[in-house]
Amino acid sequence: MGGCMHSTQDQALHLGGQSSPSVPATSTAASRKMPKSISISKQLTSIKALKKGSELEKSIATAALVFKNSSDPDGKLGKATAKNLLQTQFSNFIEGQETKYKYREILAELDEQTENKLDFEDFMILLLSITVMSDLLQNIWSVKTMK
């Protein structure tokens, strides 16, 4: 995404089997062994580190598993696949965004240079960008919480 592509050295670190500091090694090893046909919820329950995990940790783990289950053997996500994931798995966040310039710009970038692929960090930045500009986020902010 505009300026989000990482250097070859950074990509090698992500693909070289080293887990991110925020993801426990047990979760990374467990998810590599899981066939893509197993549901995300079953994959999550098999990760020991998440048994007592917070809702936020489980949410990020879910995003990581969706990415991993859709990525190629090198751990990269094709732009067409990323666009499809946005449209199918993130539809409530993209609803109503079609007329916004930034959203159209993001989709156009996914349609261009399709030989370039996204790594996990780029995918998460994409999700966060769409989340921040979504109408749904505004609805979430307006929800009254009980304290």
C-alpha positions as CSV (number, residue, x, y, z in Angstrom):
1,M,0.0,0.0,0.0
2,G,1.4,3.5,-0.6
3,G,4.7,3.2,1.2
4,C,3.8,0.1,3.1
5,M,5.8,-2.4,1.1
6,H,8.7,-3.8,3.1
7,S,12.3,-4.4,2.0
8,T,13.4,-7.8,0.9
9,Q,15.3,-8.1,4.2
10,D,12.2,-7.3,6.2
11,Q,10.2,-9.8,4.1
12,A,12.9,-12.5,4.8
13,L,12.5,-11.9,8.5
14,H,8.7,-12.3,8.3
15,L,9.0,-15.4,6.2
16,G,12.0,-17.0,7.9
17,G,10.0,-18.7,10.6
18,Q,10.5,-16.0,13.2
19,S,7.3,-15.0,14.9
20,S,6.4,-11.4,15.6
21,P,7.1,-10.3,19.1
22,S,3.4,-9.9,19.8
23,V,2.5,-13.4,18.7
24,P,3.6,-16.2,21.0
25,A,5.8,-18.9,19.4
26,T,3.3,-21.6,20.3
27,S,0.5,-19.9,18.4
28,T,2.7,-19.5,15.3
29,A,3.7,-23.2,15.4
30,A,0.2,-24.4,16.1
31,S,-1.3,-22.4,13.2
32,R,1.3,-23.7,10.7
33,K,0.2,-27.3,11.3
34,M,-3.5,-26.6,10.8
35,P,-5.1,-27.5,7.5
36,K,-7.0,-24.7,5.8
37,S,-10.3,-26.6,6.0
38,I,-10.5,-26.3,9.8
39,S,-12.7,-23.4,10.9
40,I,-11.1,-20.3,12.4
41,S,-12.9,-20.9,15.7
42,K,-11.5,-24.4,16.0
43,Q,-8.0,-23.1,15.0
44,L,-8.3,-20.4,17.8
45,T,-9.3,-23.0,20.4
46,S,-6.3,-25.1,19.6
47,I,-3.8,-22.2,20.4
48,K,-2.9,-22.7,24.1
49,A,-1.7,-19.1,24.6
50,L,-5.2,-17.8,23.7
51,K,-7.2,-20.0,26.1
52,K,-7.1,-17.1,28.6
53,G,-6.6,-14.5,26.0
54,S,-8.5,-11.2,25.9
55,E,-11.1,-10.4,23.3
56,L,-8.6,-8.1,21.6
57,E,-5.9,-10.8,21.4
58,K,-8.5,-13.2,20.0
59,S,-9.6,-10.6,17.4
60,I,-6.0,-10.1,16.2
61,A,-5.4,-13.8,16.2
62,T,-8.6,-14.2,14.0
63,A,-7.3,-11.7,11.5
64,A,-3.9,-13.5,11.5
65,L,-5.6,-16.8,10.8
66,V,-7.8,-15.4,8.1
67,F,-4.7,-14.0,6.4
68,K,-2.7,-17.2,6.9
69,N,-5.5,-19.4,5.6
70,S,-5.8,-17.2,2.4
71,S,-2.1,-16.6,1.8
72,D,0.2,-18.5,-0.5
73,P,2.9,-20.9,0.7
74,D,5.4,-18.0,1.0
75,G,3.0,-16.2,3.5
76,K,1.9,-13.6,1.0
77,L,-1.5,-12.5,0.0
78,G,-2.4,-11.7,-3.6
79,K,-4.0,-8.4,-4.2
80,A,-7.1,-10.0,-5.8
81,T,-7.4,-12.3,-2.8
82,A,-7.0,-9.3,-0.4
83,K,-9.8,-7.5,-2.2
84,N,-12.0,-10.5,-2.1
85,L,-11.4,-10.9,1.7
86,L,-12.3,-7.2,2.2
87,Q,-15.5,-7.7,0.3
88,T,-16.5,-11.0,1.9
89,Q,-15.0,-10.9,5.4
90,F,-15.1,-7.2,6.1
91,S,-18.3,-6.2,4.4
92,N,-19.8,-4.4,7.3
93,F,-16.8,-2.1,7.5
94,I,-16.7,-1.3,3.8
95,E,-20.4,-0.8,3.5
96,G,-21.1,2.8,2.5
97,Q,-17.4,3.5,1.6
98,E,-17.9,3.1,-2.1
99,T,-18.2,6.9,-2.7
100,K,-15.3,7.9,-0.6
101,Y,-12.1,8.9,-2.5
102,K,-9.7,7.1,-0.1
103,Y,-11.6,3.8,-0.3
104,R,-11.7,4.0,-4.1
105,E,-8.0,4.7,-4.0
106,I,-7.3,1.6,-1.9
107,L,-9.3,-0.6,-4.2
108,A,-7.7,0.8,-7.3
109,E,-4.3,0.0,-5.7
110,L,-5.4,-3.6,-5.2
111,D,-6.4,-3.8,-8.8
112,E,-3.0,-2.4,-10.0
113,Q,0.3,-4.3,-10.1
114,T,-1.4,-7.5,-9.2
115,E,1.9,-9.3,-9.3
116,N,2.9,-7.5,-6.1
117,K,1.6,-9.3,-3.0
118,L,0.9,-8.2,0.5
119,D,2.6,-9.5,3.6
120,F,0.7,-9.6,7.0
121,E,1.7,-6.2,8.1
122,D,0.5,-4.6,4.8
123,F,-2.8,-6.5,5.2
124,M,-3.3,-5.3,8.7
125,I,-2.6,-1.7,7.7
126,L,-5.2,-2.1,5.0
127,L,-7.7,-3.4,7.5
128,L,-7.0,-0.6,9.9
129,S,-7.2,2.1,7.2
130,I,-10.6,0.9,6.2
131,T,-11.7,0.5,9.8
132,V,-10.7,4.1,10.7
133,M,-12.6,5.6,7.7
134,S,-15.7,3.4,8.0
135,D,-19.2,4.5,8.9
136,L,-19.4,1.4,11.2
137,L,-16.6,2.8,13.4
138,Q,-18.7,5.9,13.9
139,N,-21.6,3.7,14.9
140,I,-19.4,1.8,17.3
141,W,-18.2,5.1,18.9
142,S,-21.8,6.2,19.4
143,V,-22.8,3.1,21.3
144,K,-23.5,3.8,25.0
145,T,-21.5,1.5,27.3
146,M,-22.4,0.6,30.8
147,K,-19.8,1.6,33.3
